[in-house]
Amino acid sequence: MGLSVALLWPSRAYAATLPLRQNTPPMSTTILDKDGKPLSLNVLRGLPILINFWATWCPPCVAELPALDRASDKLAGEVKILLISVDRGGSKKALPFLEDRGIGRPHFAFDANGALSREMGVRGLPTSFLVTADQRYCWVYQGSRDWDAIAMIFELRRLLEG
């Protein structure tokens, strides 16, 4: 067939250049945490965050969940990984879905009405934001990634150091 992986699934291919650093979009909308309590992302200041917007009905989102789970283990103490479901069913829909797949290491939150994802400018799923510890800057990844691959872990560390 002759098609490269980049042509078949471009979001999985590693870019030759790193994403550009930009100002972090507003993140003032309160969402719900795993226990159904209000969560404002500003309380997570102090440690870099990888925020991943996903949904149970999104095949590329579901495909990258195991890699995000493993990356959460590899980056423990360096980067907090926060999976934010945009499923309308909120935690009642997403938590059993995650549990059925053995996804338990990242932190979970729920944006059932899509307010935070709209505020942050998410236009498609999955979309991830690597946010600096002070929450001033971020790098945006659109599409799925092999988050636990050595090259990806190196890239995340390199961006945050630089």
Phi, psi and omega in degrees: 000320172083002179276139179278163177302323180298327179280326181284322182214076189300330182291338180277340181285146178275135180285149177289334179241152179284154175296156181279140175287139179217166175295139178293132177293165177304142178225046186270343181294132177277134177242188180250141177273186183301330182267006180082012180267150179300139180227125173252131186295340180293341177287350180267007177301149176114338177223136176305150182233136168255107182263122182243116175271128186210172175209153181294333183272003184258104182306315179295328177297311182296322181297326183269354181303314179300322179293322176294323178297313179292321178297325178300323177289315182294330184257011181307132180084347180252315184219129174274130178256124182239114176268120179248110178281136175255015177298137180296336178280358178057218184295330180296331179271313190279321183298312177299324178299314179294316180299319179300333182260003178073024180269113185217350184278322178293167172274151183240146174211167189223129181237063189299330180264000176074012184295315180292318180297322176294315181301323182273357175082024178292127182247349180197165181241148350283150172229134181234145177239123171267111188250134179295162183302325179274358178064021178276325186233159178206168172234137185251132176243118176256132183095170184280159180220161171270077190300335183263000178294146181306316181297323180289317178300316178300317181298314180298314178298318180297316179298316183289333177284327194278000000 
